[in-house]
Amino acid sequence: MLANTTGNDYPASLNRLAVVGLVVGVAVAVIGLFALPTLESMGLTFREAFLVVGVTEFSAAVVVGTAAYHLYSIPEE
């Protein structure tokens, strides 16, 4: 059975910028998981390295959340 549709009904399209943001945010988050020992070997203390990684991970989470929110866009009529 088909719903009562007219010619103006279009499915939501995928927002390419949101997809790029999602991929970049996930990549930064994954790299951030392994950054703590690298930053410590570069001379930072544990607390400084942890702060850098924490801010980076939080930023990546905000980017991923925003990208997921804007992933689909409905075409304007």
PyRosetta script that sets phi, psi and omega in degrees:
from pyrosetta import init, pose_from_sequence

init()
pose = pose_from_sequence("MLANTTGNDYPASLNRLAVVGLVVGVAVAVIGLFALPTLESMGLTFREAFLVVGVTEFSAAVVVGTAAYHLYSIPEE")
pose.set_psi(1, 138.1)
pose.set_omega(1, 179.6)
pose.set_phi(2, -105.1)
pose.set_psi(2, 145.1)
pose.set_omega(2, 176.2)
pose.set_phi(3, -74.1)
pose.set_psi(3, 161.1)
pose.set_omega(3, 177.6)
pose.set_phi(4, -73.8)
pose.set_psi(4, 99.9)
pose.set_omega(4, -177.4)
pose.set_phi(5, -118.3)
pose.set_psi(5, 151.7)
pose.set_omega(5, 174.9)
pose.set_phi(6, -110.6)
pose.set_psi(6, 178.0)
pose.set_omega(6, -179.1)
pose.set_phi(7, -70.3)
pose.set_psi(7, -11.7)
pose.set_omega(7, -177.6)
pose.set_phi(8, -91.1)
pose.set_psi(8, -1.6)
pose.set_omega(8, -178.6)
pose.set_phi(9, -87.5)
pose.set_psi(9, 116.7)
pose.set_omega(9, 179.2)
pose.set_phi(10, -122.0)
pose.set_psi(10, 145.5)
pose.set_omega(10, 175.5)
pose.set_phi(11, -70.4)
pose.set_psi(11, 158.3)
pose.set_omega(11, 178.3)
pose.set_phi(12, -64.5)
pose.set_psi(12, 137.3)
pose.set_omega(12, -179.5)
pose.set_phi(13, -97.4)
pose.set_psi(13, 154.1)
pose.set_omega(13, -178.5)
pose.set_phi(14, -78.9)
pose.set_psi(14, 128.1)
pose.set_omega(14, 179.8)
pose.set_phi(15, -82.5)
pose.set_psi(15, 112.5)
pose.set_omega(15, -175.2)
pose.set_phi(16, -67.0)
pose.set_psi(16, -36.6)
pose.set_omega(16, 178.3)
pose.set_phi(17, -63.9)
pose.set_psi(17, -37.4)
pose.set_omega(17, 177.5)
pose.set_phi(18, -67.4)
pose.set_psi(18, -36.5)
pose.set_omega(18, 177.5)
pose.set_phi(19, -64.7)
pose.set_psi(19, -43.4)
pose.set_omega(19, 178.0)
pose.set_phi(20, -62.6)
pose.set_psi(20, -44.1)
pose.set_omega(20, 177.7)
pose.set_phi(21, -61.7)
pose.set_psi(21, -39.3)
pose.set_omega(21, 178.2)
pose.set_phi(22, -64.1)
pose.set_psi(22, -45.8)
pose.set_omega(22, -180.0)
pose.set_phi(23, -64.9)
pose.set_psi(23, -44.3)
pose.set_omega(23, 180.0)
pose.set_phi(24, -65.5)
pose.set_psi(24, -42.2)
pose.set_omega(24, 178.9)
pose.set_phi(25, -62.5)
pose.set_psi(25, -42.6)
pose.set_omega(25, 178.1)
pose.set_phi(26, -66.8)
pose.set_psi(26, -40.2)
pose.set_omega(26, 179.2)
pose.set_phi(27, -63.1)
pose.set_psi(27, -43.4)
pose.set_omega(27, 178.3)
pose.set_phi(28, -64.2)
pose.set_psi(28, -39.8)
pose.set_omega(28, 179.1)
pose.set_phi(29, -64.4)
pose.set_psi(29, -41.8)
pose.set_omega(29, 180.0)
pose.set_phi(30, -67.8)
pose.set_psi(30, -42.2)
pose.set_omega(30, 177.9)
pose.set_phi(31, -64.1)
pose.set_psi(31, -36.6)
pose.set_omega(31, 179.0)
pose.set_phi(32, -62.7)
pose.set_psi(32, -25.6)
pose.set_omega(32, 178.3)
pose.set_phi(33, -64.4)
pose.set_psi(33, -29.3)
pose.set_omega(33, -176.9)
pose.set_phi(34, -105.7)
pose.set_psi(34, 6.4)
pose.set_omega(34, -174.5)
pose.set_phi(35, -82.8)
pose.set_psi(35, -22.5)
pose.set_omega(35, -175.1)
pose.set_phi(36, -60.2)
pose.set_psi(36, -51.0)
pose.set_omega(36, 177.8)
pose.set_phi(37, -63.4)
pose.set_psi(37, -34.9)
pose.set_omega(37, 178.9)
pose.set_phi(38, -64.6)
pose.set_psi(38, -44.6)
pose.set_omega(38, 179.4)
pose.set_phi(39, -66.3)
pose.set_psi(39, -36.4)
pose.set_omega(39, 177.5)
pose.set_phi(40, -66.8)
pose.set_psi(40, -36.8)
pose.set_omega(40, 179.3)
pose.set_phi(41, -71.4)
pose.set_psi(41, -18.2)
pose.set_omega(41, 177.3)
pose.set_phi(42, -85.2)
pose.set_psi(42, 0.4)
pose.set_omega(42, 174.6)
pose.set_phi(43, 109.4)
pose.set_psi(43, -2.2)
pose.set_omega(43, 178.1)
pose.set_phi(44, -78.8)
pose.set_psi(44, 149.8)
pose.set_omega(44, 174.4)
pose.set_phi(45, -73.9)
pose.set_psi(45, 168.3)
pose.set_omega(45, -179.6)
pose.set_phi(46, -61.0)
pose.set_psi(46, -42.5)
pose.set_omega(46, -177.6)
pose.set_phi(47, -64.2)
pose.set_psi(47, -43.2)
pose.set_omega(47, 179.0)
pose.set_phi(48, -64.6)
pose.set_psi(48, -45.3)
pose.set_omega(48, 179.6)
pose.set_phi(49, -63.8)
pose.set_psi(49, -40.2)
pose.set_omega(49, 179.5)
pose.set_phi(50, -64.9)
pose.set_psi(50, -38.0)
pose.set_omega(50, 178.4)
pose.set_phi(51, -65.6)
pose.set_psi(51, -43.4)
pose.set_omega(51, 178.2)
pose.set_phi(52, -61.9)
pose.set_psi(52, -46.4)
pose.set_omega(52, -179.5)
pose.set_phi(53, -66.5)
pose.set_psi(53, -39.6)
pose.set_omega(53, 179.6)
pose.set_phi(54, -62.9)
pose.set_psi(54, -44.8)
pose.set_omega(54, 178.2)
pose.set_phi(55, -65.2)
pose.set_psi(55, -40.3)
pose.set_omega(55, 179.0)
pose.set_phi(56, -64.5)
pose.set_psi(56, -43.9)
pose.set_omega(56, 179.6)
pose.set_phi(57, -65.2)
pose.set_psi(57, -40.0)
pose.set_omega(57, 178.4)
pose.set_phi(58, -64.1)
pose.set_psi(58, -43.1)
pose.set_omega(58, 178.3)
pose.set_phi(59, -62.4)
pose.set_psi(59, -41.6)
pose.set_omega(59, 178.4)
pose.set_phi(60, -64.0)
pose.set_psi(60, -38.1)
pose.set_omega(60, 178.3)
pose.set_phi(61, -65.0)
pose.set_psi(61, -39.5)
pose.set_omega(61, 177.6)
pose.set_phi(62, -65.1)
pose.set_psi(62, -42.5)
pose.set_omega(62, 179.1)
pose.set_phi(63, -63.6)
pose.set_psi(63, -44.6)
pose.set_omega(63, -179.8)
pose.set_phi(64, -64.7)
pose.set_psi(64, -42.5)
pose.set_omega(64, 178.2)
pose.set_phi(65, -62.9)
pose.set_psi(65, -43.5)
pose.set_omega(65, 178.5)
pose.set_phi(66, -66.0)
pose.set_psi(66, -42.0)
pose.set_omega(66, 179.3)
pose.set_phi(67, -65.0)
pose.set_psi(67, -40.4)
pose.set_omega(67, 178.7)
pose.set_phi(68, -65.9)
pose.set_psi(68, -35.7)
pose.set_omega(68, 178.6)
pose.set_phi(69, -65.7)
pose.set_psi(69, -37.0)
pose.set_omega(69, -177.3)
pose.set_phi(70, -100.8)
pose.set_psi(70, 20.7)
pose.set_omega(70, -174.5)
pose.set_phi(71, -65.0)
pose.set_psi(71, -40.8)
pose.set_omega(71, -179.3)
pose.set_phi(72, -113.2)
pose.set_psi(72, 136.5)
pose.set_omega(72, 176.6)
pose.set_phi(73, -123.0)
pose.set_psi(73, 138.3)
pose.set_omega(73, -180.0)
pose.set_phi(74, -89.9)
pose.set_psi(74, 127.9)
pose.set_omega(74, -179.9)
pose.set_phi(75, -60.3)
pose.set_psi(75, 138.1)
pose.set_omega(75, 179.4)
pose.set_phi(76, -77.9)
pose.set_psi(76, 147.7)
pose.set_omega(76, -177.6)
pose.set_phi(77, -87.0)
pose.dump_pdb("model.pdb")
